[in-house]
């Protein structure tokens, strides 16, 4: 082999090595960029999870406050001894509090309800308009 061929091959190999080093740097930068994006997404997910937890805690607190207010109101209302015994049971209290809640709303709030207990015979009007309503003031 001639000296020229050896030098040519050596230069080619050095150029390939430089290209590989540049590619390695590009890949390393890309990996760092992806790691940063992954960390950003994880932080956002953590914020969302914390937000959801806070909302759930606030909703639970509101439900507990509503139960407390209801219990305090019923405690001072006129009732017989039998009624008071009914209010002492926690299961009965929860059932009674949710008795006026729409089953669909209860489902959205995560409250289990038996839809059979909430059947209604109400049907929407056949046609729209004020003619469906009774007059408030009669002449």
C-alpha positions as CSV (number, residue, x, y, z in Angstrom):
1,X,0.0,0.0,0.0
2,X,1.2,3.4,-0.7
3,X,1.7,6.2,1.8
4,X,-1.0,8.2,0.0
5,X,-3.6,5.4,0.4
6,X,-2.7,5.0,4.1
7,X,-3.0,8.8,4.7
8,X,-6.3,8.9,2.8
9,X,-7.8,6.1,4.9
10,X,-6.5,7.7,8.1
11,X,-8.2,11.0,7.2
12,X,-11.4,9.3,6.3
13,X,-11.4,7.5,9.7
14,X,-10.7,10.7,11.6
15,X,-13.5,12.5,9.7
16,X,-15.9,9.6,10.6
17,X,-14.8,9.8,14.2
18,X,-15.5,13.5,14.3
19,X,-18.9,12.9,12.7
20,X,-19.7,10.2,15.3
21,X,-18.6,12.6,18.1
22,X,-20.9,15.3,16.8
23,X,-23.8,12.8,16.5
24,X,-23.1,11.6,20.0
25,X,-23.3,15.2,21.3
26,X,-26.5,15.8,19.3
27,X,-28.0,12.6,20.8
28,X,-26.9,13.6,24.3
29,X,-28.5,17.1,23.9
30,X,-31.7,15.5,22.6
31,X,-31.8,13.1,25.6
32,X,-31.3,16.0,28.0
33,X,-34.1,17.9,26.2
34,X,-36.4,14.9,26.4
35,X,-35.6,14.5,30.1
36,X,-36.5,18.1,30.7
37,X,-39.8,17.7,28.9
38,X,-40.5,14.5,30.9
39,X,-39.8,16.3,34.1
40,X,-42.0,19.2,33.1
41,X,-44.9,16.8,32.3
42,X,-44.4,15.0,35.6
43,X,-44.5,18.3,37.4
44,X,-47.7,19.2,35.6
45,X,-49.2,15.8,36.4
46,X,-48.3,16.3,40.1
47,X,-49.9,19.7,40.1
48,X,-53.1,18.3,38.6
49,X,-53.2,15.4,41.1
50,X,-52.6,17.8,44.0
51,X,-55.4,20.1,42.6
52,X,-57.8,17.1,42.3
53,X,-56.9,16.0,45.8
54,X,-57.6,19.5,47.1
55,X,-60.9,19.6,45.3
56,X,-61.9,16.2,46.7
57,X,-60.9,17.3,50.2
58,X,-62.9,20.6,49.8
59,X,-66.0,18.7,48.5
60,X,-65.7,16.2,51.4
61,X,-65.5,19.1,53.8
62,X,-68.5,20.8,52.2
63,X,-70.5,17.5,52.5
64,X,-69.4,17.1,56.1
65,X,-70.4,20.7,56.8
66,X,-73.8,20.2,55.2
67,X,-74.3,17.1,57.2
68,X,-73.3,19.0,60.4
69,X,-75.6,21.9,59.6
70,X,-78.5,19.5,58.8
71,X,-77.8,17.6,62.0
72,X,-77.7,20.8,64.1
73,X,-81.0,22.0,62.4
74,X,-82.7,18.8,63.1
75,X,-81.4,18.7,66.7
76,X,-83.3,21.9,67.5
77,X,-86.5,21.1,65.6
78,X,-89.6,19.8,67.3
79,X,-89.6,16.1,67.1
80,X,-90.6,13.1,69.1
81,X,-88.2,10.7,70.9
82,X,-88.7,8.1,68.2
83,X,-87.6,10.6,65.5
84,X,-84.5,11.5,67.5
85,X,-83.6,7.8,67.7
86,X,-83.8,7.6,63.9
87,X,-81.4,10.5,63.5
88,X,-78.9,8.9,65.8
89,X,-78.1,6.2,63.3
90,X,-75.4,7.3,60.9
91,X,-76.7,5.1,58.0
92,X,-80.2,6.6,58.3
93,X,-78.8,10.1,58.5
94,X,-76.9,9.7,55.2
95,X,-79.9,8.1,53.5
96,X,-82.2,10.9,54.7
97,X,-79.8,13.7,53.7
98,X,-79.5,12.3,50.1
99,X,-83.3,11.7,49.8
100,X,-83.9,15.0,48.0
101,X,-80.8,14.7,45.7
102,X,-81.2,13.8,42.0
103,X,-79.7,10.4,41.4
104,X,-77.7,11.7,38.4
105,X,-76.2,14.4,40.5
106,X,-75.5,12.0,43.3
107,X,-73.6,9.7,40.8
108,X,-71.5,12.7,39.7
109,X,-70.6,13.4,43.3
110,X,-69.6,9.8,43.8
111,X,-72.5,9.0,46.1
112,X,-74.1,5.6,45.7
113,X,-77.9,5.8,45.4
114,X,-80.5,3.3,44.5
115,X,-82.3,4.7,41.5
116,X,-85.4,2.6,42.2
117,X,-86.1,4.8,45.3
118,X,-86.1,7.9,43.2
119,X,-88.6,7.1,40.5
120,X,-90.9,10.0,39.5
121,X,-94.0,10.2,37.4
122,X,-93.1,13.6,36.0
123,X,-93.1,13.9,32.3
124,X,-92.1,17.0,30.3
125,X,-94.8,19.0,28.6
126,X,-95.9,17.8,25.2
127,X,-95.4,21.3,23.7
128,X,-93.6,24.4,24.9
129,X,-95.1,27.7,26.0
130,X,-96.9,29.5,28.8
131,X,-100.1,27.7,27.9
132,X,-98.7,24.7,29.9
133,X,-98.8,26.7,33.1
134,X,-101.7,27.6,35.4
135,X,-102.4,31.3,35.8
136,X,-101.1,32.8,39.0
137,X,-103.5,35.7,39.0
138,X,-107.0,34.9,38.1
139,X,-109.6,37.4,37.1
